[in-house]
Amino acid sequence: MGMNLYSVFKQAGLSITQIRAEAVLQTLETGSDLAWVVQMMLPRIIKLGVVNQKEIEIDTLEERLNSERQNANTVFVRDMAFGIWATMH
């Protein structure tokens, strides 16, 4: 919805006064909950045929993700938060 907020507010006849987006970055120091999210979603992921249990190797996923992030020596965008302020015409 975040990327559509501007259009939705305009279609509602509102005057946009401010719009912002904030990225949540994760590093080796901040850690990541990505493996946890994948584990929570695993039944759906498997049910939809994205991967099978053997392919995902859930028991080592967090370790592999941390290793990949360390080897890349970079951050990744974990999430984006959007905010919009508007007034009635």
N, C-alpha and C positions, 0 to 999 in steps of 0.2 A: 504494500500500500504506500510505503514511503515515497517512492518515485512518482506516484500518482497524486500525491496530496495537492500539489499546485493546481493541476487540472480539475480535480474534484472541487476544490475551494472556488476556483474561477467559475465553474459550471453552476455552483450554488449562488453565484452573484456576489461573492465577497471580494473585498479589496485586500490584496496581500500587502502586509506591512513588513514582514520579515520571514525568511525561510532559512533553515539551517540543517546541516547534516553533520553528525559526529561519528567518526570511525573508532571502533574499539580495536586496538592493535594488541597482538599477543607476541611475546618474545620468549626466549628460554627462561628469562628471569620471572616473567609473569605466569608462566605455565599455560596450559590450555585445557579446556574441558571438551575438546573435540572428540576424543576417544570415548568419553562418557556419553556424549550426545549420540554417537554412532551406536554405542552399546544399547542405549534406550530405544533407538529406532531400529535395531537389528531385526526384530521380527517382521516389521514392515518392509525393510530393505530386502530380506530374503523372500518374503511373500510376493513382492513385485518382480523378483527375478533379477534385481540389480547385481547381486553377487550371491554366492552360496556360502554356507558356514565355513567350508574349508578355505575358500578364496579370501575371506576377510581376516582370518586368523586373529580374532578379537582379543585373545589372551596376550598378544604381543603388539597390538595396534598402538597403544600409547607410547611404548618404547620406540617403535619404528617412526612414529610421527615426531617425537622429540629428537631422534637422531637426524631425521631429514631436516628439521628446522635448524639444528646445530650445524650440520654440514653446509646448509645454505647461508648461515650467518645473517639472517634477515628476520623481519617481522612479517606477520600476515594479518590481513583484515579479518577479524572474527565476526564483526557485526557492524551494522550501520544503524544509527538512531536518527530519526527525522523529526523536526519540529517546524511548525508553521504558525504564524500569527496573522490574523486577518480581522477586518472590521466590516460591518454592514455598510452598504452604500447609503 
